[in-house]
Amino acid sequence: MNPTRPASALAALSVSVCLLAGCGTGPGGAATPPAAARTAASVRIHLNAAEGQTDVSVARGGRVTVEAGRITKVSLTTADGQAVHGRISPDNKVWAPDAALDHGSAYRMTVLATGDDGGQETKKIAFTTLAEGHRFTGTFTPDNGSTVGVGMPVSFTFDKAITDKKAVESAIEVSSSRGQPVVGHWFGAQRLDFRPEHYWKAHSTITVRMRLDGVKGAEGAYGDQDKTVRFTVGRSQVSTVNASTHRMTVVRGGTALRTIPVTAGAANSPTWNGQMVISQKLSTTRMNGATVGFAGQYDIPDVPHAMRLSTSGTFIHGNYWAPDSAFGRSNLSHGCVGLNDTRGGGDSGQDAAWFYDQSLIGDVVVVRNSADGTIAPDNGLNGLNGWNMPWSRWKAGSAR
């Protein structure tokens, strides 16, 4: 523990508050309420822990608030008697430790408050904070302050299996500045995604409020996140690949920007059909067939302008090794969508370079008329391809 306020300062604060309240001092310096004030008081002390409680929040556990009165004295100590320093609000109604409490530690707290009617109330509790091993955390996308495409869902991946899905989902609120209703859907016990029925409206602001601190997600697993993040949806861009005509049309805001010749998956390794979302942009990356079930068939160390569309290895990327005659005429890939490019990707005039520069994480790429089936809703980093699930089924996966 790292107290930041000297004990003397805390003592002075306690004495000052005590004098303002007009209380006496008993043996050993303990505050003693006047005899006339020992009847039931209207003052109400609110603590964020109860006597004997375990798994108490380290952020809120030591906090005190008072109604219909003011705080007279607060004593918060560790099990070995070390004082935990804190600060009182200007109106003497809130007291909080200077820093978060330690995980898995025992504390004792005594609070004395004086009511507006002169009555007094005292509360004493002992509690233990949440142990490190008893908390769960959710990593989430998109990041705070980011700008994304209209297909980007809000996705949480928890580091522990959640059994009380309703409690966890209810502690997360996702809202759009454009008023679109947003619903959560669970993919298993550790992933929870949120999206509206249709793509986000362009130029909207999405707010994600996490109130997971103290929420019990499973036996021995409590949340500790309490934060709000916001991200922006950019312009609307949806690109549609027609695998049978070997063309991709890029539409922004309802207007076609460009039609690009492509090469999609070959007959023995077709591209998935369906709505896919760009989850990663890599100016250059290595693609090795051994990682996606095509061992020995290819290993290209410098694939340019690569954008991931699925967990299973579907990308839309630059292709410098296929002949120019393949683009717009035939499907030669192992499941990816290839655009004409140069080795190193240094030619900005190539189709792949143009599309890479025009794309955002969260933009939608739709594939049609391929010989393969429709991509699974969970076959995307952080559930980005959930748009392939009917809305009725999506809502059925909510725990609320």
N, C-alpha and C positions, 0 to 999 in steps of 0.2 A: 504494500500500500504506500502511496506517495502523497501525504497530506500537503496541501499548499498554503494553508493558513496556520500561523503559529498558534499554539495552545493559548497563549496569553491573549491574543486577539479574540479568540472564541470566548474566553472567560469574560473579557470586557464586554463583548456583545451580549452575553447572557445576563450580566449584571445590569447593563443599561436597560435591556428589555424588562428585567425584573423591577427596576426602580420605576419605570414608566407605569407598570401595572400596579404599583403600590403594594407589593407582597412583602411579607416578612422573611426572615432568614432563621432557620432552625439550626440545631447542632450540626456541625460539619459543613455549614454553608448551604444546606439544602433549602430550597424554597418552601415556605409553609404558607398555605392559603389562610387568609383571615377567617376567624370563626364564623362570621356572618355569611361567608361564601361557601361553606361546606355542604350546603344543600344542593339538590339537583340543579344543574346549570344548563342553559340553552346552548352553550358553545358545543360544537361538534368537531372532533378531530378525525381526519381521514388519513389512514395509512395504506400503503400499497403492499402490505404483508400482514399476516395474522400470526398469533402466538403459535410457535412450533412449526410454522410453514417451511417447507423445503422448496427448492427450484424457484426461488424468488428472482425476479428480474434484477440484473445488476445495474440497469439504467434507472429503474423506477423504485426499486426496493427501499431505498432510504428516504424517499420523498415524503413530505408532510404537508397537508393543507388543512386549513381551519375555516369553518363557517360560523357566522354570528359571533365572532370574537377575534382574538389575536394570539399568536404564539408567544408564550412567556419564556419557555426554556426547552431546548432539545439536547439530548445526550445520545450520541450514537457511538458505540465502541465495538471493537473486535472481541473475540472470545477471550483474548489475553489482556483486555482492558485498554488497548491502544485507542485513543480518540480519533474519530473520523470528523474532519473539519467540514463545515458547510457554510452556506450563506442564507440569510433571511431576506425576504422581499421587502421593499420599502413600506408596504402596508401591513407588515408583520403577519401575513396570512399564509405564506408559503416558505418552507425551508427545504433546501436540497443540498446534498453533498457536493463538494467542489469537483468531484470526478466520479466516474462510475465505480461501483463497488467491485471487489475481487470475486472472481468465479469460485464457487465451491467453498465459501467461507461463512463462518458463523458470526452473527452480530446480535447485540442487545441494544434496544432503543427505549428511551423514556421521553415522553412529550408532555409538557404542561402548557395548557392554554387558558386564557381568561376570556370569559364571555362579555358581550356588550352590556349584560345586566349585572356584571361583577362576579358571577359565578365562575367556578373553575372546573376543569376536567383534566385528569391525568391518564395516560395510557402507557403501559409497559409491555413490550413484546420481545421475544427472542426468535430469530429466524435464520435460515441458511440460504445462501444464494445458489443460483443455478450452476451446476458443475459443467465444466467444459464439455465433457462427454455426453451431457444430457441436452445439448442444444442442437437444433437443426437450422441450416442456412439455405436460402434459395438464391442461386445465381440466376440472373435475368438478362434478357435482351428485349428491346434495344437499350443502349446506354443513355444516360441522362444527357440531354442537350444535343443528341444526334438528329440528323435529318435522314429520313428513310423513304422508300417507295411505298406505294399504296397497299402492297401485299404483305407488309411486315407485321406479324402478330406480336403480341406480348407473350413471352414464354419464360416460365420458371422451371428450373431443374433443382430439386432438393437433394441434399446430401444424405438424407435418411428416408426410408420408406414411410409414407404418410398413411395412417389408418383412419384418422378423423379428417377426412377430406372436406367435409362441410365446414368445420371450424377454420381450417386453413384458407379455403377459398373465400369464405365470408370475411376474412381479415384483409383481403386484397380487393381494392376497388379500381377499376379501369374505366375512365370516362373520356369522351371526345368533345372538343369544343364545338363540333358540328352536330352534337346531339345524337349520334348513332348509338343504339343500344349495344352493349358489349357483353358477351357470355363466355364463361370459362368451360374448358373441356379437359378431362384428365386422360392422359395417355399412360396407363399404368399407375404405380404408386409414387412415382418420383417426378413426374412432369405434368405441369399444368399450363395450358395455353389459353389466351384470351383473344377474341376477334369479334368484329361485327358480322352481320349476315353477308354483306357485300364488302368489297374492298373499302379501305378507309377513303373518305373524301379528301381530295387534294387540298393542301395548305391548311390542314387542321392541326390542332395541338392535342396530344394525347397525354393524360395525366394518370400516373400509376401511384396509388397510395397504399403503402404496405404498413399494416398495423399488426404485425406478427409477434411483437414482443409479449412474451408470457402466454402465447397461444399453445395449447397442448396438441401437437400433431400426431403423437403416438405415445405409447408407454415409454417414459424416459426420454422424450424428445419434445423440447419446448422451443418456440421461436424466440429470436432476440432482435429482429429487424423492425425498425420504426422509422420509415423515411418516405419521402415523396420524390418521384422523378418525373421528368417531362421530356418528351421528344416531339419532333415536328414531322409531319408528313409532307413531302415535297410535291412536285407536279405529278400528275398521273401518267405513267408510261407502262403499257402492256404490249409485249411483242409476241406475235403468233407465228410459229414455225409450221409450215405445211410440209410434212415429210414426203408426201407423194409428188409435189411439184418442186421440191427442193428450194423453197423460198421462205424468207422470214420478213414479215411486215411489222415495222415499228410504229406504234400509234401513241401519240402524246396528246393528252387532253382532247381526245376524239378525232384528231387529225393525223393522217398517215405522214410520217416524216421521211421514211425511206423503206424500200423493199430490197432485201439483201439476198444474193444467192448463197446457199449453204449446202453442206453435205451432212446428212444425219446418219443414224445407225444402219449398218448393212443388214441384209436379210437374216443372217445368223446371229446378229447382235443388235437388234433394233432399239431405238430410243423410246423411253417411256412416253406414253401419251399423258395429257393432263396439265393442270396448272402447277407450275413450279416457281419458286421464288429465289432470287439471287441472295445467297447467304454469305458469300465470301468473294472478294476480288483480289486476284493475284497477278501482278504484272508479268511474272514468270514463275513457273512451277514445274516440278518433275512429275511425270505421269508414268507409272510402272504398272503394266498389266497384272503383275503378280498380286497387287493389292486388291484387285476387283475380279479375280477369277479368270484372268487371261494371261496366266504365267507363260513367259517366253514369246508372247505375240508382239509386245511392244515395250519399250522403255525409253521414253523421250525426256531428256534432262532439262529442256528449256522451252516448254510449251508457253507461248506468249498470250497475254490478255485472257487469262483463265478466270471464269466466274462459276462458282459451284452452284448446282441446282438440286443435288440430292446427297444424302449420306452414302448411298451405294456407289457413288463415283460419277454421276452424271454432271458434266460441265458444258457450258457454252464457251468456246475458246478459239483463239487464233490457230490456224493450221498452215504451216509453211512447207510441209513435206508432200502433200497431195498435189497432183498436177492442177494447173488453173482450170483445165477443162472439166474437172470433177464438180466444181461449185456450180450449183444450179442445174446439174444434169444427173448426178448419181449419188447414192448413199454408200459411203465407204468406211464409216467410223465404227468403233466398238461400243456405241451407245451415246456418245456425246454429239453435240451439234457444233460443227466446225465452220469457221468463217475464214476467208482468204486472208493471209498474213505473210509477213516476211520473218526470217529468222532473226531473233532479237527484238522483234516488234518495234523497230525504230522508224518505220514508215507510217506517218500519221494519215496518209492517204488510203491505207488499206481498210477494208470493211471491218475487220476485227478491232483495229485501233479506234475507229469511229464509234463502234457500238460500246466498247469498253469505256470510252470517255463520256458517253451519253447516259450511262447506267448508274443507278444507285443500288446499294444494298436494300433489299425489299422490293425491287421492281419485279414484275411478273413476266414470266416467259411461258407461253402456252404452246404445247406440242399437239398437233392433230395429224390424223391419217397415217400414223406409224403402225407397223405390224405388231407392236407389243401392246400389252394391256395398259391400264391407267395406273399411274404411280400411287403407292399407298400413302394415306394421309400423314403417317408418321415417318416417311422416308425423306427426311430433310433435317438439317441441323436445327435443333430447337423447334421441331414441328412446323417448319415453314410451309409445308405442303398440305396443311389441313383444309385448304380451300377445296380440295377434291371430295370432301365429306359433305353430304347434304345437311342443310341447316337443322332439320329436325333431329338428325342423328347427333349433330354437334351439341345441341342443347340437351339431349338425353345424357350426354357425358358430363354434365355439370352436377356437382354435389349439393348445390343450393336448393 
